[in-house]
């Protein structure tokens, strides 16, 4: 279900940000999968090993740059997903997080046994 929610959030991105392009729902599913893998494997390594001093000095704001770079990496890896630069990646990743969070909150919860 989270995978579908993230794909829907990706499909919503071109509406407020014309600098991000998603070709189709199948592309959005692929991008959601790749972003999940990137965020699980590459992002923690970047945050801890390479950018910890810069992140501390910027009071955590450099994490937005890292997220934008992860968005650009996903666009570079997949056809049909285009991000028109670092600023578009930063804004797109921020909007993607907010839209995904909102859609997750709107999802009906499963009954507890």
For each residue, the residues with C-beta under 8 A, 3 or more apart:
1: 4 5 107
2: 5 6 104
3: 6 7 29 32 33 36
4: 1 7 8 29
5: 1 2 8 9 100 103 104 107
6: 2 3 9 10 32 35 36 96 100
7: 3 4 10 11 25 28 29 31 32
8: 4 5 11 12 28 103
9: 5 6 12 13 96 99 100 103
10: 6 7 13 22 28 31 32 81 96
11: 7 8 14 22 25 28
12: 8 9 15 16 99
13: 9 10 16 17 20 22 92 95 96 99
14: 11 17 18 20 21 22
15: 12
16: 12 13 95
17: 13 14 20 88 91 92 95
18: 14
19: 83 84 85 88 91 92
20: 13 14 17 82 83 84 88 92
21: 14 81 82
22: 10 11 13 14 27 28 31 80 81
23: 27 79 80 81
24: 27 28 80
25: 7 11 28 29
26: 29 30
27: 22 23 24 30 31 78 79 80 81
28: 7 8 10 11 22 24 25 31 32
29: 3 4 7 25 26 32 33
30: 26 27 33 34 78 80 81
31: 7 10 22 27 28 34 35 74 78 81
32: 3 6 7 10 28 29 35 36
33: 3 29 30 36 37
34: 30 31 37 38 74 77 78
35: 6 31 32 38 39 70 71 74
36: 3 6 32 33 39 40
37: 33 34 40 41
38: 34 35 41 42 43 70 73 74
39: 35 36 42 43 70
40: 36 37 43 44
41: 37 38 44 45
42: 38 39 45 46 70 73
43: 38 39 40 46 47 66 67 70
44: 40 41 47 48
45: 41 42 48 49 50
46: 42 43 49 50 51 66 69
47: 43 44 50 51 52 55 63 66
48: 44 45 52
49: 45 46 52
50: 45 46 47
51: 46 47 54 55 62 66
52: 47 48 49 55 56
53: 56 57
54: 51 57 58 62
55: 47 51 52 58 60 62 63 66
56: 52 53 59
57: 53 54 62
58: 54 55 61 62
59: 56
60: 55 63
61: 58 64 65
62: 51 54 55 57 58 65 66
63: 47 55 60 66 67
64: 61 67 68 90 93 94
65: 61 62 68 69 86 90
66: 43 46 47 51 55 62 63 69 70
67: 43 63 64 70 71 89 90 93 94 97
68: 64 65 71 72 86 87 88 89 90 91 92 93
69: 46 65 66 72 73 86 89
70: 35 38 39 42 43 66 67 73 74 89 93
71: 35 67 68 74 75 83 89 90 92 93 96
72: 68 69 75 76 83 86 89
73: 38 42 69 70 76 77
74: 31 34 35 38 70 71 77 78 81 83
75: 71 72 78 81 82 83 89
76: 72 73
77: 34 73 74
78: 27 30 31 34 74 75 81
79: 23 27
80: 22 23 24 27 30
81: 10 21 22 23 27 30 31 74 75 78
82: 20 21 75
83: 19 20 71 72 74 75 88 89 92
84: 19 20 88
85: 19 88 89
86: 65 68 69 72 89 90
87: 68 90 91
88: 17 19 20 68 83 84 85 91 92
89: 67 68 69 70 71 72 75 83 85 86 92 93
90: 64 65 67 68 71 86 87 93 94
91: 17 19 68 87 88 94 95
92: 13 17 19 20 68 71 83 88 89 95 96
93: 64 67 68 70 71 89 90 96 97
94: 64 67 90 91 97 98
95: 13 16 17 91 92 98 99
96: 6 9 10 13 71 92 93 99 100
97: 67 93 94 100 101
98: 94 95 101 102
99: 9 12 13 95 96 102 103
100: 5 6 9 96 97 103 104
101: 97 98 104 105
102: 98 99 105 106
103: 5 8 9 99 100 106 107
104: 2 5 100 101 107
105: 101 102
106: 102 103
107: 1 5 103 104
108:
109:
110:
111:
112:
113:
